Amino acid sequence: MNRCLTFWVSIFIISFTSPMWTWAYADEVNYCHDKESWKEWDELIKKHPHDMDIQMLHAVRIGFCKKIEDGSITFEMASEAFNHLHKTVLQRAQEQKEQWLKGKQL
């Protein structure tokens, strides 16, 4: 599969894997304890071992869960930071897609 297509498949997966860490504070769902969520992430990183965006988000998730467990960061702080990072990755991917499409049209 070409590199650009692989990238977009990965971004699609990142965008729609459920659940990632898009918590609603009212629900207070802590995905650090969700075995199914960890299984989805494990499958995702095995399927895309060279996608650094997925690897980075996974590593950050692991780190935040550890920090929540240690009590050094609150659930809300981790959620807000992860969601910000996730949004940044998606925005960058969208910008790259737009540039790729512009180049393809020329």
C-alpha positions in Angstrom: 0.0 0.0 0.0 1.4 3.4 -0.8 2.7 5.5 2.1 0.0 8.2 1.8 -2.8 5.8 1.7 -1.4 4.0 4.7 -1.2 7.3 6.5 -4.9 8.1 5.8 -6.0 4.7 6.8 -4.2 5.2 10.1 -5.7 8.6 10.6 -9.1 7.2 9.9 -8.5 4.4 12.5 -7.2 6.9 15.1 -10.3 9.1 14.5 -12.9 6.4 14.9 -11.4 3.8 17.2 -13.6 3.6 20.2 -13.0 4.4 22.9 -9.8 6.3 22.7 -9.7 8.9 25.4 -12.5 11.2 24.3 -14.0 11.3 27.7 -17.0 13.3 28.7 -16.4 14.3 32.3 -20.0 13.6 33.2 -19.6 10.0 32.2 -16.4 9.5 34.2 -15.4 6.5 32.1 -11.8 5.7 32.9 -10.5 3.7 29.9 -7.3 2.9 31.8 -9.3 0.0 33.3 -11.1 -1.0 30.1 -9.7 -4.3 28.8 -11.5 -4.0 25.5 -10.1 -0.6 24.9 -6.5 -1.8 25.6 -7.1 -4.7 23.2 -8.2 -2.3 20.4 -5.0 -0.2 21.0 -2.8 -3.3 21.0 -4.3 -4.5 17.7 -3.9 -1.0 16.2 -0.2 -0.7 17.0 0.5 -4.2 15.8 -1.3 -3.5 12.5 0.5 -0.1 12.1 3.9 -0.5 13.8 5.6 2.2 11.7 2.8 4.9 12.2 4.4 7.2 14.7 1.2 9.1 15.3 -0.5 6.0 16.5 2.6 4.9 18.5 2.8 8.3 20.1 -0.8 8.4 21.1 -0.5 4.9 22.5 2.6 5.8 24.5 0.9 9.0 25.9 -2.2 6.9 26.8 0.1 4.4 28.7 1.8 7.3 30.5 -1.3 9.1 31.5 -2.8 5.9 32.9 0.3 5.4 34.9 0.2 9.0 36.2 -3.5 8.7 37.1 -2.7 5.5 38.9 0.2 7.1 40.8 -2.0 10.1 41.7 0.3 12.6 40.0 -2.3 13.8 37.5 -6.0 13.9 37.7 -8.3 12.1 35.3 -9.6 15.4 34.0 -6.1 16.8 33.4 -5.1 13.6 31.5 -8.3 13.6 29.5 -7.9 17.3 28.5 -4.3 16.8 27.5 -4.9 13.6 25.5 -7.8 15.1 23.7 -5.7 18.2 22.8 -2.9 16.0 21.5 -5.4 13.8 19.5 -7.0 16.9 18.0 -3.5 18.3 17.0 -2.6 15.0 15.3 -5.9 15.0 13.4 -5.5 18.7 12.4 -2.0 18.0 11.1 -3.2 15.0 9.2 -5.9 17.1 7.6 -3.4 19.7 6.6 -1.2 17.0 5.1 -4.1 15.5 3.2 -5.0 18.9 1.7 -1.4 19.5 0.6 -1.3 16.0 -0.9 -4.5 16.6 -2.8 -3.3 19.9 -4.1 -0.1 18.3 -5.4 -2.1 15.5 -7.0 -4.3 18.0 -8.8 -1.4 19.9 -10.4 
